[in-house]
């Protein structure tokens, strides 16, 4: 009868690992299956990623392209049409926009003049385009920029 106490793998399905460098009686002693001399017999050897047998590797043959500015600040863009969905007299902050699922958290917000705005609202964000600012103010609203936001 088969129980948890006498479970075993199928006969011949498993084999012991090769124990290298354990003397001549093991069958894998002395050079441990590495042969004599040469690159592959040394410690720390092995073909590194990208090595092409001495040929100039692909990542060195291709030209370098472009420049990635690590200090670039990414902005979440919000249009005036999206801001028009809020009630008149509301103070719209980054937190309000996150709560309304208009922008994702952790990003700076910039308001662009896409569409029209018909309500007087107060906008407190990191950046606002000149035309968006003039449209908000002409609708009777105000714009307050963040700590380091400039037009």
FISE-162150 format. One record per residue (C-alpha): residue number from 0; x negated, y negated, z negated. Coordinates in nm, 4 decimals. Layout:
N
    n         x         y         z
  NUM         X         Y         Z
...
//
This chain:
151
    n         x         y         z
    0    0.0000    0.0000    0.0000
    1   -0.1293   -0.3494    0.0936
    2   -0.1381   -0.6010   -0.1920
    3   -0.3204   -0.9281   -0.2618
    4   -0.5728   -0.7324   -0.4661
    5   -0.6923   -0.5188   -0.1742
    6   -0.6706   -0.7646    0.1180
    7   -0.9750   -0.7454    0.3476
    8   -1.0543   -0.8673    0.6993
    9   -1.0185   -0.6281    0.9929
   10   -1.3150   -0.3919    1.0287
   11   -1.5750   -0.5448    1.2604
   12   -1.4129   -0.8893    1.2685
   13   -1.6704   -1.0504    1.0384
   14   -2.0462   -1.0244    1.0177
   15   -2.3075   -1.1562    0.7782
   16   -2.4848   -1.4813    0.8625
   17   -2.8379   -1.4662    0.9994
   18   -3.0780   -1.5256    0.7066
   19   -3.3885   -1.6747    0.8659
   20   -3.7492   -1.6601    0.7443
   21   -3.7006   -1.3882    0.4836
   22   -3.9903   -1.1594    0.5734
   23   -4.0574   -0.8953    0.8408
   24   -3.8004   -0.6514    0.7009
   25   -3.5113   -0.8848    0.7765
   26   -3.5728   -0.8847    1.1505
   27   -3.5770   -1.2673    1.1422
   28   -3.8999   -1.3291    0.9515
   29   -4.2208   -1.5166    1.0381
   30   -4.1115   -1.7503    1.3217
   31   -3.7401   -1.7125    1.2308
   32   -3.6227   -1.6624    1.5897
   33   -3.7891   -1.9845    1.7133
   34   -4.0736   -1.8235    1.9069
   35   -4.4319   -1.9557    1.9071
   36   -4.5191   -2.3256    1.9394
   37   -4.3361   -2.5761    2.1565
   38   -4.0817   -2.8489    2.0909
   39   -3.8011   -2.6165    1.9840
   40   -4.0161   -2.4417    1.7243
   41   -4.0897   -2.7629    1.5290
   42   -3.8845   -2.8987    1.2446
   43   -3.6656   -3.1960    1.3336
   44   -3.6566   -3.0893    1.6967
   45   -3.3460   -3.0620    1.9090
   46   -3.2156   -3.2618    2.2002
   47   -3.0847   -3.5976    2.0802
   48   -2.7559   -3.7423    2.2100
   49   -2.8145   -3.9234    2.5398
   50   -3.1444   -3.7446    2.6144
   51   -3.1623   -3.6409    2.9805
   52   -3.4830   -3.4369    2.9922
   53   -3.7111   -3.7381    3.0320
   54   -3.5038   -3.8976    3.3081
   55   -3.4060   -4.2557    3.2280
   56   -3.0815   -4.2140    3.0304
   57   -2.7546   -4.3527    3.1632
   58   -2.7166   -4.6052    2.8792
   59   -3.0521   -4.7587    2.9788
   60   -2.9879   -4.7446    3.3542
   61   -2.6674   -4.9474    3.3393
   62   -2.6948   -5.3270    3.3132
   63   -2.5892   -5.5068    2.9978
   64   -2.2693   -5.7043    3.0479
   65   -2.0970   -5.9771    2.8525
   66   -2.1215   -6.1110    2.5016
   67   -1.9138   -6.0327    2.1930
   68   -1.8892   -6.3191    1.9502
   69   -1.8722   -6.1633    1.6031
   70   -1.7552   -6.4941    1.4537
   71   -1.4571   -6.5335    1.6902
   72   -1.1300   -6.5928    1.5065
   73   -0.8249   -6.4106    1.6397
   74   -0.4898   -6.5900    1.6198
   75   -0.1401   -6.4431    1.6157
   76    0.0559   -6.6553    1.8654
   77    0.4045   -6.7793    1.7796
   78    0.6280   -6.9652    2.0257
   79    0.8787   -7.2407    1.9471
   80    1.1599   -7.0093    2.0635
   81    1.0730   -6.7716    1.7783
   82    1.0695   -7.0602    1.5272
   83    1.4124   -7.1776    1.6499
   84    1.5667   -6.8622    1.4966
   85    1.5042   -7.0047    1.1460
   86    1.7608   -7.2295    0.9751
   87    1.7306   -7.6100    0.9824
   88    1.5303   -7.7535    0.6921
   89    1.3340   -7.4286    0.6346
   90    0.9670   -7.4393    0.5392
   91    0.7983   -7.1885    0.7693
   92    0.4691   -7.0514    0.6351
   93    0.2524   -6.7579    0.7383
   94    0.4194   -6.5508    0.4620
   95    0.7652   -6.6369    0.6027
   96    0.6555   -6.5239    0.9504
   97    0.5153   -6.1972    0.8072
   98    0.8395   -6.1349    0.6167
   99    1.0374   -6.2019    0.9378
  100    0.8121   -5.9507    1.1218
  101    0.7065   -6.2141    1.3762
  102    0.3339   -6.1750    1.2962
  103    0.1270   -5.9082    1.1237
  104   -0.0461   -5.9799    0.7941
  105   -0.4147   -6.0683    0.7823
  106   -0.4184   -6.2874    1.0931
  107   -0.4350   -6.6630    1.1372
  108   -0.1272   -6.8122    1.3064
  109   -0.1122   -7.0596    1.5943
  110    0.2122   -7.2134    1.7216
  111    0.2387   -7.2670    2.0983
  112    0.4913   -7.4841    2.2845
  113    0.6671   -7.1974    2.4664
  114    1.0371   -7.2757    2.4819
  115    1.2306   -7.5446    2.2950
  116    1.3156   -7.6188    1.9326
  117    1.6419   -7.7842    1.8316
  118    1.6209   -7.7844    1.4488
  119    1.4237   -7.9950    1.2030
  120    1.1845   -7.7526    1.0329
  121    0.8585   -7.7805    0.8393
  122    0.5791   -7.5656    0.9811
  123    0.2785   -7.4745    0.7607
  124    0.0360   -7.2683    0.9714
  125   -0.3355   -7.2532    1.0605
  126   -0.3161   -7.4162    1.4052
  127   -0.0576   -7.5882    1.6277
  128   -0.1000   -7.6960    1.9892
  129   -0.0597   -8.0700    2.0636
  130    0.2524   -8.0182    2.2761
  131    0.4113   -7.7887    2.0135
  132    0.3453   -8.0505    1.7457
  133    0.5096   -8.3252    1.9516
  134    0.8158   -8.1030    2.0234
  135    0.8575   -8.0125    1.6523
  136    0.8256   -8.3782    1.5479
  137    1.0675   -8.4975    1.8190
  138    1.3241   -8.2466    1.6813
  139    1.2822   -8.4126    1.3377
  140    1.0447   -8.1574    1.1850
  141    0.6980   -8.1873    1.0351
  142    0.3712   -7.9988    1.0887
  143    0.1272   -7.9228    0.8071
  144   -0.1978   -7.7528    0.9065
  145   -0.3873   -7.4970    0.6953
  146   -0.7123   -7.5634    0.5038
  147   -0.9411   -7.5660    0.8072
  148   -0.6898   -7.6001    1.0918
  149   -0.7455   -7.8840    1.3352
  150   -0.5648   -7.9825    1.6520
//
